[in-house]
Amino acid sequence: MTTFADLGLSDPILKAVTDKGYTNPSPIQEKAIPSVMEGKDVLAAAQTGTGKTAGFTLPILHRLTEKTKRVDRRAVRTLILTPTRELASQIKKNIEDYSVHLDMTSLVVFGGVKINPQISKLKQGVDILVATPGRLLDLCQQRACDLSQLEILVLDEADRMLDMGFINDIKKIMKYVPQKRQTLLFSATFSNEIKTIAKQFLNNPVLVEVAAQNTTAERVEQRAYKCDQASKPELAIHLIQQGNWDQVLIFTKTKHGANRLSDRLQKAGITSSAIHGNKSQGARERALQGFKDKTVRVLCATDIAARGIDIAHLPHVINYELPNVPADYVHRIGRTGRAGQSGEALSLVCNNERAFLVQIEKLISQKIPMHTEEGYEPDLWPDRMPSAAEVTKADARRKQEARQQRGPRRPSNNGRGGGGGGGGGKPNSKTDSPASRRRSSTRRRRS
C-alpha cells in the first residue's frame, strides 16, 4: 500500500501529515499529488469527502518550498478560489495544519466581513491566498491584491462556483493572473460545463478521476421515508430522538425553512442552530463550532452554507426537503461517510417530491429504499406521482397567489421607506438609482 512518504513529499510536510494521524493517501491524493508536484495542470474529480483538499494543498506546499521566492514580497504565489466562506476557512485551516513546520504565510479572504484588515494583511505579503471570487475581485479592482507573479491557481469546488453564477467573476480574475502558471481544477462532479471551462483555463491537463461521475460514497447508507409535508418536522424529531443521534446535519431548501426547523427542534428539547447566507460570519462560525464540539446536536443548513462543513465522523445527514437539482443530493450526502468512515443519509419525501427522487436515483444509478414510519404514514400518496414540471408550476402559482394576498409593501410612517423596505417619500437619486440597486445586489451576492 502506498504511503505519503512514497509520494516524495518533503520531510516537514510528512511530519505534519503524521501529526494529523495520516499514513496512507486516499485514491484521489495518490493520483493527483505526483502530477501536481511535477508542475502539470490537473483536472480532478472525486466524491466529496475523499480528501480533495489535501490532494492539492500538500503538493502545493512542496512546490512552493522548492521554488525560489517571488521578487515582490507583496505578490501572491498561490491562489485557491472556492465558492463559500465556510469552505475557504476550512481550506485555510488545512494549509495551516500542513505548513506548521514550514516558513509559509497564508490568508483567507471572503465577503461579509470588513475589507480593510484583509487589505492590510495582503500588503504584508502572502504565499497562499484562499478566496471567494466576489471579494477577491473587489480586492483586485482596488489594486490591493497583486496576482501578477502567481505560480499556481486552484479552482476548488468548480461545479458549485458555476452553479452560484461565479463564472463571470472568475473570467475577470483571470485577467489579473499571468498566462504562464500551473492550474488545478478540482470538483466533486464532472459535468460537461466543467470540461468546457477546463479547456479555457487549463493547459493539457492530467485527468484524474477516481469514481464514476455523480456517484455517492459507498459507505453511505441511503434511505427515504414517505410522509406528508406537514408531518416532516415531527418525523425529523422522532427519528433523531428514537436513534439518540448526537450529531445531525439537516438540509433545507430555504433560509427561512432552516430557521423555522431549528426553532421547532429547540422547542422539542433538541439543541439546534441554523446556518445560511443571511447569518453574519460570526454567527455562522459559532453555529459550526458548536456543531463540531457537539454542544449543538443538529445543524440546519442550506446547500450553499453547508459547503466547507468538514467533520471527519459526521454520522447522519437528513434531506428535510429534496433538492430540485439532483447533483446537489450528491454534495449533501457527501458530508457524511468521509475519509473512509461510514455514514447514514435519510430523505423525507412528500408526494410533490417523488419526481425529484426519481431524478436523483437516475443520476446516481441507484435505487434508494423507501420506508414508512409508523404513525407518520402519508395521507397523500396517489398511484400517479406528479411530474417535476407540474410541481414547479404549482409552486410558482402558489408564490404568485401569496404575493397578491400580501399586496404592495407599505411605506414606513416617517415617509422615508425604512423598515419593510418599500420606500415612500422622495427617492434619493444616488441610492435609489437602478445602477445603485444593481451594485447592492452584486454586493449581497458576493458576501
Buried (B, 14 or more C-beta within 10 A) or exposed (E): EEEBEEBEBBEBBBBBBEEEEBEEBBBBBBBBBBBBBEEBBBBBBBBBBBBBBBBBBBBBBBBBBEEEEBEEEBBBBBBBBBBBBBBBBBBBBBBBBBBBBBEBBBBBBBBBBEBEEBBEBBEEBBBBBBBBBBBBBBBBEEEBBBBEBBBBBBBBBBBBBBBBEBBEBBEBBBEBBEEEBBBBBBBBBBBEBBBEBBEEBBEEBBEBBBBEBBBBBEBBBBEBBBBBBEBBBBBBBBBBEEEEBEBBBBBBBEBEBBBBBBBBBEEBEBBBBBBBBBBEBEBBBBBBEBBBEEEBBBBBBBBBBBBBBBBEEBBBBBBBBBBBBBBBBBBBBBBBBBBBBEBBBBBBBBBBBBBBBBBBBEBBEEEBEEEEBEEBEBEEBEEEBBEBEEBBEEEEEEEEEEEEEEEEEEBBEEEEBBEEEEBBEEEEEEEEEEEEEEEEEBEEBBB
